[in-house]
Amino acid sequence: MSTATQDLIQAGGDATSFGNVARQRRSAHGIAFWLAAAAFLINMGFAAVPTPLYPLYQQRDHISNVMVTIVYAVYAVGVVLSLFLGGHLSDTIGRRRVFIPALLIDVLSGVIFIFFPDLAGLLIARVISGISVGLTTATATSYVSELHAKHRPDASSRRAEVVATASNLGGIGFGPLIAGILAQVVTSPLKVPYIVFGAAVLVTALALIVAPETVTRPDPRPRYRPQRIAVPPQERSLFFAATAAGFAAFAVFGVFNSLVPSFLLGTLHIESHITAGAAAFAPFAAAAAAQIVQSHVPSLALLRRSVPVVVIGLALFAGGMWAGSLIMFLVGGALTGAGGGMVFKGALVVTVSKAPANSRAEVLAGYFLGAYIGLSVPVIGLGVATTYWAAKDVMLVFVVLAAVAIAASIRAVVRIEGAGNAAASSTAAGNTVAGD
């Protein structure tokens, strides 16, 4: 056999070996993609486990609606702190190095829920859970997207976007649903849901240890600094209008994750924990579905579509409380969630698309800060109001204010964006004429 023939055979063997290694790596990234998505979903669900359990805490410890909303709202404090202090770290130190500790932090919150179930323990556990979610959200979304790109380098990113959305919003709904079912059938409803979710999160965290990393650590490593907020002066009016829409959408979501179980018990006289979990599940599942189904719809069109969906949903939701109709209450919640998901995504896309590439992270941080303030502050006000007036009266006022806020802010976004596009078109046309 000639030397040339031997070299050719050797080259063919090397190519085959290289191809096998490449396929194995893509397979590893594919497995890690689903593992990361599962960890994302379970962790987001874990953070929402207390939702159907709040009435049990109220009955056991005689906690008022105001205190329930405070226990719920301190979660946002943890989210905001971790978003600004550590949410961006995975870009430099690696996705797994942030994601795995974030999952373990949520396991710690579950331990506190189980062994320190008094009011102080609830508050501390909620803050810690918020820290976990703040670290998880951006990190897991990026990790899932990058793993998909490495597993299927020639495929569209839509699959990764769908899975990330389902894991995020779907997880927030999935947690209360499973917790409600468990609370209905077990003898220790204030412990078992945390044990189940904590164990699941721990298993996925350990499994991710062997998952491939998608970020190459820079050398030298950049100096640490907290995430900053910066909005270009020329885009501030659009930013504030879009952030107001995100604020209002999150204010509505905050009601579903805090006071809805109490409304079911106190206004509709429904004691089922499964129903309480389903009432929290429906809005977030609908929000995820609405975002996924309309993923190709332009942001302004998505915002326009969202207004009637939110208004009808809020009307049915409040109407269900006044009419004593569970079906109306649940359908209204689902429609409101779908519309709220459309509002949040549309406003987010508009905000980020107008930001310069070198300041998008700062603009995004400002948008999320506004949204999470919406998640916490209004719901505390609702809790205070329900101590003086009937819940159905308070919710009637709230849905009117929320509908007006969403409609007005979206109208402002569409007007500002439309004016900006018109000005850009005029400038382009003028340049073309001048060139001619």
Phi, psi and omega per residue, in radians:
M1 nan 2.304 -3.082
S2 -1.253 2.802 3.111
T3 -1.101 -0.670 3.140
A4 -1.094 -0.711 3.130
T5 -1.139 -0.729 3.120
Q6 -1.084 -0.709 3.114
D7 -1.111 -0.683 -3.134
L8 -1.141 -0.747 3.125
I9 -1.120 -0.724 3.129
Q10 -1.095 -0.739 3.136
A11 -1.113 -0.711 3.105
G12 -1.110 -0.693 3.111
G13 -1.133 -0.709 3.121
D14 -1.116 -0.710 -3.136
A15 -1.129 -0.717 3.114
T16 -1.110 -0.750 3.124
S17 -1.084 -0.760 3.132
F18 -1.089 -0.712 3.126
G19 -1.101 -0.684 3.121
N20 -1.134 -0.743 3.123
V21 -1.093 -0.741 -3.139
A22 -1.096 -0.727 3.125
R23 -1.145 -0.688 3.120
Q24 -1.120 -0.692 3.123
R25 -1.157 -0.734 3.113
R26 -1.117 -0.645 3.095
S27 -1.127 -0.720 3.111
A28 -1.102 -0.690 3.111
H29 -1.187 -0.594 3.104
G30 -1.154 -0.756 3.103
I31 -1.129 -0.744 -3.140
A32 -1.132 -0.563 3.107
F33 -1.014 -0.864 -3.125
W34 -1.249 -0.588 3.100
L35 -1.140 -0.791 3.126
A36 -1.117 -0.697 3.114
A37 -1.112 -0.719 3.122
A38 -1.134 -0.744 3.112
A39 -1.100 -0.707 3.099
F40 -1.042 -0.885 -3.119
L41 -1.074 -0.820 -3.086
I42 -1.151 -0.690 -3.121
N43 -1.187 -0.723 3.074
M44 -1.120 -0.652 3.082
G45 -1.148 -0.692 3.126
F46 -1.021 -0.710 -3.126
A47 -1.130 -0.412 -3.116
A48 -1.785 0.089 -3.137
V49 -0.973 -0.678 -3.077
P50 -1.126 -0.308 -3.004
T51 -0.879 -0.987 -3.128
P52 -1.330 -0.093 -3.104
L53 -1.644 -0.190 -3.100
Y54 -0.989 -0.733 3.091
P55 -1.040 -0.572 3.101
L56 -1.184 -0.737 3.066
Y57 -1.090 -0.689 3.138
Q58 -1.109 -0.745 -3.135
Q59 -1.191 -0.674 -3.078
R60 -1.299 -0.763 -3.009
D61 -1.931 0.075 3.137
H62 0.994 0.787 3.132
I63 -1.463 2.383 3.139
S64 -1.406 2.927 3.066
N65 -1.058 -0.606 3.122
V66 -1.062 -0.805 -3.117
M67 -1.205 -0.578 3.065
V68 -1.063 -0.779 -3.131
T69 -1.169 -0.577 3.095
I70 -1.200 -0.764 3.080
V71 -1.016 -0.723 3.111
Y72 -1.169 -0.793 -2.973
A73 -1.244 -0.504 -3.129
V74 -1.121 -0.333 3.022
Y75 -0.976 -0.716 -3.131
A76 -1.127 -0.538 3.089
V77 -1.074 -0.809 3.107
G78 -1.093 -0.713 3.134
V79 -1.074 -0.868 -3.093
V80 -1.108 -0.759 3.123
L81 -1.013 -0.840 -3.091
S82 -1.258 -0.579 3.086
L83 -1.050 -0.750 -3.067
F84 -1.465 -0.488 -3.095
L85 -1.649 -0.511 -3.049
G86 -2.466 -0.060 -3.083
G87 -1.100 -0.412 -3.093
H88 -1.721 -0.047 -3.023
L89 -1.157 -0.507 -3.081
S90 -1.137 -0.326 3.102
D91 -1.163 -0.403 -3.089
T92 -2.002 -0.658 -3.082
I93 -1.706 -0.128 3.092
G94 1.971 2.586 -3.110
R95 -1.161 -0.847 -3.084
R96 -1.109 -0.603 -3.091
R97 -1.194 -0.275 3.040
V98 -1.815 -0.737 -3.044
F99 -1.106 -0.834 -3.087
I100 -1.117 -0.863 3.058
P101 -1.029 -0.616 3.118
A102 -1.082 -0.717 3.102
L103 -1.126 -0.727 -3.136
L104 -1.177 -0.545 3.065
I105 -1.099 -0.677 3.111
D106 -1.207 -0.586 3.041
V107 -1.067 -0.703 3.087
L108 -1.059 -0.713 3.107
S109 -1.081 -0.662 3.099
G110 -1.116 -0.680 3.090
V111 -1.059 -0.714 3.131
I112 -1.181 -0.727 3.086
F113 -0.987 -0.680 -3.057
I114 -1.341 -0.809 -2.981
F115 -1.701 -0.249 3.102
F116 -2.287 1.194 -2.995
P117 -1.435 0.171 3.102
D118 -1.369 3.136 -3.042
L119 -1.062 -0.758 3.128
A120 -1.067 -0.723 3.109
G121 -1.105 -0.699 3.123
L122 -1.086 -0.768 -3.120
L123 -1.118 -0.792 -3.135
I124 -1.135 -0.756 -3.130
A125 -1.097 -0.673 -3.139
R126 -1.176 -0.700 3.100
V127 -1.098 -0.785 3.137
I128 -1.106 -0.705 3.087
S129 -1.084 -0.697 3.086
G130 -1.097 -0.676 3.078
I131 -1.043 -0.757 3.112
S132 -1.056 -0.796 -3.111
V133 -1.167 -0.693 3.110
G134 -1.061 -0.678 3.091
L135 -1.276 -0.581 -3.039
T136 -1.314 -0.761 -2.899
T137 -0.968 -1.058 -3.112
A138 -1.193 -0.686 -3.094
T139 -1.124 -0.863 -3.095
A140 -1.164 -0.681 3.125
T141 -1.061 -0.797 3.120
S142 -1.163 -0.704 -3.103
Y143 -1.118 -0.807 3.123
V144 -1.053 -0.760 -3.135
S145 -1.114 -0.754 -3.109
E146 -1.235 -0.668 3.088
L147 -1.114 -0.696 3.106
H148 -1.127 -0.720 -3.139
A149 -1.112 -0.632 3.126
K150 -1.355 -0.537 3.112
H151 -1.302 -0.713 -3.135
R152 -2.271 1.342 -3.031
P153 -1.098 -0.422 -3.107
D154 -1.715 0.001 -3.066
A155 -1.581 2.825 3.065
S156 -1.188 2.706 3.117
S157 -1.423 -0.027 -3.057
R158 -1.039 -0.699 -3.123
R159 -1.048 -0.760 3.123
A160 -1.131 -0.696 3.131
E161 -1.116 -0.729 3.137
V162 -1.116 -0.812 -3.103
V163 -1.141 -0.728 3.137
A164 -1.125 -0.726 3.113
T165 -1.127 -0.788 3.129
A166 -1.095 -0.669 -3.136
S167 -1.207 -0.677 -3.076
N168 -1.303 -1.259 -3.114
L169 -1.185 -0.708 3.112
G170 -1.085 -0.626 3.113
G171 -1.126 -0.698 3.141
I172 -1.095 -0.545 3.071
G173 -1.467 -0.599 -3.113
F174 -1.099 -0.684 -3.107
G175 -1.039 -0.938 3.119
P176 -1.083 -0.605 -3.137
L177 -1.098 -0.877 -3.140
I178 -1.174 -0.703 3.125
A179 -1.094 -0.688 3.110
G180 -1.128 -0.714 3.109
I181 -1.117 -0.809 -3.138
L182 -1.105 -0.742 -3.126
A183 -1.091 -0.480 -3.123
Q184 -1.342 -0.504 -2.957
V185 -1.962 -0.218 -3.091
V186 -1.795 2.897 -3.106
T187 -1.569 -0.239 3.118
S188 -2.167 1.259 -3.013
P189 -1.170 -0.307 3.126
L190 -1.658 0.109 3.094
K191 -2.189 -0.814 -3.012
V192 -1.024 -0.789 3.132
P193 -1.005 -0.674 3.122
Y194 -1.219 -0.630 3.106
I195 -1.122 -0.790 -3.102
V196 -1.114 -0.889 -3.120
F197 -1.201 -0.678 3.121
G198 -1.063 -0.738 3.120
A199 -1.130 -0.728 -3.139
A200 -1.132 -0.737 3.114
V201 -1.131 -0.717 3.140
L202 -1.096 -0.737 3.131
V203 -1.080 -0.807 -3.131
T204 -1.168 -0.612 3.106
A205 -1.103 -0.766 3.126
L206 -1.151 -0.665 3.138
A207 -1.154 -0.586 -3.113
L208 -1.220 -0.228 3.126
I209 -1.029 -0.615 -3.099
V210 -1.696 0.076 3.121
A211 -1.301 2.631 -3.133
P212 -1.232 2.555 3.070
E213 -1.502 2.597 -3.120
T214 -1.998 -0.073 -3.116
V215 -2.009 2.270 3.046
T216 -1.572 2.136 -3.085
R217 -1.203 2.231 -3.132
P218 -1.205 2.606 3.120
D219 -2.320 1.953 0.129
P220 -1.396 2.718 3.135
R221 -1.233 2.340 3.140
P222 -1.136 2.681 -3.133
R223 -1.157 2.420 -3.125
Y224 -1.217 2.433 2.955
R225 -2.636 2.570 3.087
P226 -1.114 2.764 3.079
Q227 -1.162 2.285 -3.122
R228 -1.700 2.811 3.016
I229 -1.929 2.210 3.104
A230 -2.620 2.295 3.127
V231 -2.174 2.170 3.107
P232 -0.990 2.366 -3.075
P233 -0.947 -0.650 -3.083
Q234 -1.270 -0.214 -3.112
E235 -1.965 0.166 -3.020
R236 -1.182 -0.675 3.137
S237 -1.103 -0.724 3.098
L238 -1.172 -0.713 3.139
F239 -1.060 -0.813 -3.101
F240 -1.171 -0.641 3.104
A241 -1.162 -0.778 -3.141
A242 -1.176 -0.688 3.117
T243 -1.161 -0.612 3.061
A244 -1.084 -0.665 3.086
A245 -1.149 -0.756 3.094
G246 -1.104 -0.695 3.079
F247 -0.997 -0.862 -3.096
A248 -1.153 -0.704 3.129
A249 -1.111 -0.754 3.132
F250 -1.223 -0.507 3.070
A251 -1.086 -0.687 3.101
V252 -1.178 -0.777 3.116
F253 -1.076 -0.590 3.126
G254 -1.068 -0.615 3.115
V255 -1.105 -0.764 -3.090
F256 -1.157 -0.519 -3.099
N257 -1.646 0.056 -3.112
S258 -2.285 -1.088 -2.964
L259 -1.663 -0.281 -3.083
V260 -0.981 -0.782 3.097
P261 -1.039 -0.639 3.098
S262 -1.194 -0.638 3.091
F263 -1.129 -0.717 3.116
L264 -1.032 -0.747 -3.098
L265 -1.306 -0.826 -3.014
G266 -1.439 -0.590 -3.064
T267 -1.755 -0.782 -3.128
L268 -1.659 -0.100 3.083
H269 1.003 0.739 3.115
I270 -1.933 2.068 -3.056
E271 -1.691 -0.096 -3.062
S272 -1.150 2.179 3.076
H273 -1.242 -0.526 3.096
I274 -1.116 -0.760 3.107
T275 -1.107 -0.700 3.104
A276 -1.077 -0.742 3.097
G277 -1.138 -0.702 3.133
A278 -1.152 -0.645 3.135
A279 -1.144 -0.545 3.064
A280 -1.430 -0.548 -3.131
F281 -1.194 -0.764 -3.001
A282 -0.983 -0.841 -3.107
P283 -1.096 -0.709 -3.075
F284 -1.335 -0.619 3.052
A285 -1.123 -0.722 3.117
A286 -1.162 -0.653 3.105
A287 -1.096 -0.785 3.114
A288 -1.091 -0.783 -3.135
A289 -1.095 -0.746 -3.131
A290 -1.106 -0.696 3.127
Q291 -1.194 -0.701 -3.107
I292 -1.203 -0.842 -3.091
V293 -1.096 -0.594 -3.070
Q294 -1.880 0.559 -3.076
S295 -1.133 -0.414 -3.122
H296 -1.688 0.016 -3.125
V297 -1.356 2.287 3.098
P298 -0.987 2.614 -2.984
S299 -1.061 -0.734 -3.135
L300 -1.152 -0.695 3.093
A301 -1.128 -0.664 3.117
L302 -1.111 -0.725 3.124
L303 -1.135 -0.740 3.123
R304 -1.082 -0.730 3.141
R305 -1.147 -0.509 -3.018
S306 -1.207 -0.537 -3.006
V307 -1.061 -0.941 3.127
P308 -1.101 -0.574 3.134
V309 -1.126 -0.805 3.134
V310 -1.143 -0.773 -3.099
V311 -1.095 -0.806 3.122
I312 -1.126 -0.746 -3.138
G313 -1.077 -0.813 3.127
L314 -1.098 -0.679 3.125
A315 -1.098 -0.765 3.122
L316 -1.175 -0.680 -3.135
F317 -1.061 -0.897 3.107
A318 -1.176 -0.658 3.112
G319 -1.086 -0.612 3.100
G320 -1.101 -0.649 3.108
M321 -1.192 -0.710 -3.127
W322 -1.279 -0.622 -3.109
A323 -1.542 -0.149 -3.085
G324 1.205 0.541 -3.086
S325 -1.860 1.999 3.115
L326 -1.159 -0.712 -3.123
I327 -1.063 -0.819 3.123
M328 -1.074 -0.708 3.137
F329 -1.071 -0.817 -3.108
L330 -1.242 -0.751 3.120
V331 -1.116 -0.743 3.089
G332 -1.065 -0.698 3.105
G333 -1.103 -0.733 -3.138
A334 -1.141 -0.783 3.123
L335 -1.122 -0.719 3.108
T336 -1.084 -0.745 3.103
G337 -1.079 -0.741 3.114
A338 -1.072 -0.829 3.123
G339 -1.131 -0.698 3.111
G340 -1.102 -0.677 3.077
G341 -1.104 -0.677 3.096
M342 -1.155 -0.735 3.116
V343 -1.064 -0.858 -3.062
F344 -1.089 -0.809 -3.113
K345 -1.175 -0.796 -3.123
G346 -1.052 -0.793 3.139
A347 -1.152 -0.654 3.124
L348 -1.118 -0.807 -3.119
V349 -1.102 -0.759 3.123
V350 -1.058 -0.776 -3.114
T351 -1.070 -0.879 -3.064
V352 -1.233 -0.649 -3.070
S353 -1.139 -0.447 -3.122
K354 -1.599 -0.117 -3.117
A355 -1.495 2.458 3.036
P356 -1.028 2.620 -3.063
A357 -0.993 -0.608 -3.085
N358 -1.429 -0.003 3.128
S359 -2.281 0.229 -3.112
R360 -1.109 -0.676 -3.136
A361 -1.103 -0.699 3.131
E362 -1.157 -0.728 3.118
V363 -1.141 -0.757 3.132
L364 -1.081 -0.688 3.121
A365 -1.079 -0.711 3.111
G366 -1.144 -0.687 3.116
Y367 -1.101 -0.804 -3.136
F368 -1.182 -0.570 3.071
L369 -1.069 -0.804 3.097
G370 -1.083 -0.711 -3.126
A371 -1.125 -0.756 -3.094
Y372 -1.303 -0.438 2.951
I373 -1.126 -0.687 3.067
G374 -1.111 -0.557 3.141
L375 -1.209 -0.456 -2.982
S376 -1.921 -0.874 -2.993
V377 -1.148 -0.889 -3.110
P378 -1.042 -0.643 -3.080
V379 -1.205 -0.519 3.035
I380 -1.161 -0.720 3.070
G381 -1.042 -0.683 3.080
L382 -1.112 -0.741 3.122
G383 -1.052 -0.737 3.100
V384 -1.118 -0.766 -3.095
A385 -1.101 -0.634 -3.115
T386 -1.237 -0.184 3.044
T387 -1.410 -0.269 -3.111
Y388 -1.953 -0.512 -3.109
W389 -2.259 2.830 3.130
A390 -1.098 2.528 -3.082
A391 -1.025 -0.671 -3.095
K392 -1.215 -0.541 3.071
D393 -1.216 -0.762 3.132
V394 -1.082 -0.760 -3.112
M395 -1.198 -0.550 3.095
L396 -1.086 -0.783 3.099
V397 -1.132 -0.739 -3.097
F398 -1.090 -0.802 -3.081
V399 -1.148 -0.589 3.088
V400 -1.148 -0.836 3.128
L401 -1.085 -0.747 -3.130
A402 -1.129 -0.759 3.136
A403 -1.103 -0.757 3.122
V404 -1.128 -0.756 -3.129
A405 -1.091 -0.762 -3.134
I406 -1.168 -0.814 -3.124
A407 -1.098 -0.754 -3.106
A408 -1.183 -0.749 -3.118
S409 -1.187 -0.673 3.117
I410 -1.186 -0.686 3.079
R411 -1.044 -0.705 3.115
A412 -1.142 -0.740 3.115
V413 -1.056 -0.834 -3.114
V414 -1.103 -0.716 -3.128
R415 -1.157 -0.818 -3.115
I416 -1.151 -0.778 -3.135
E417 -1.148 -0.715 3.115
G418 -1.100 -0.729 3.108
A419 -1.126 -0.702 3.117
G420 -1.116 -0.741 3.122
N421 -1.142 -0.682 3.127
A422 -1.127 -0.732 3.124
A423 -1.119 -0.710 3.130
A424 -1.126 -0.689 3.128
S425 -1.145 -0.723 3.133
S426 -1.115 -0.717 3.118
T427 -1.108 -0.750 3.130
A428 -1.125 -0.718 3.136
A429 -1.136 -0.715 3.111
G430 -1.102 -0.694 3.111
N431 -1.127 -0.670 3.134
T432 -1.122 -0.792 3.123
V433 -1.084 -0.782 3.123
A434 -1.058 -0.665 3.118
G435 -1.166 -0.629 3.106
D436 -1.173 nan nan
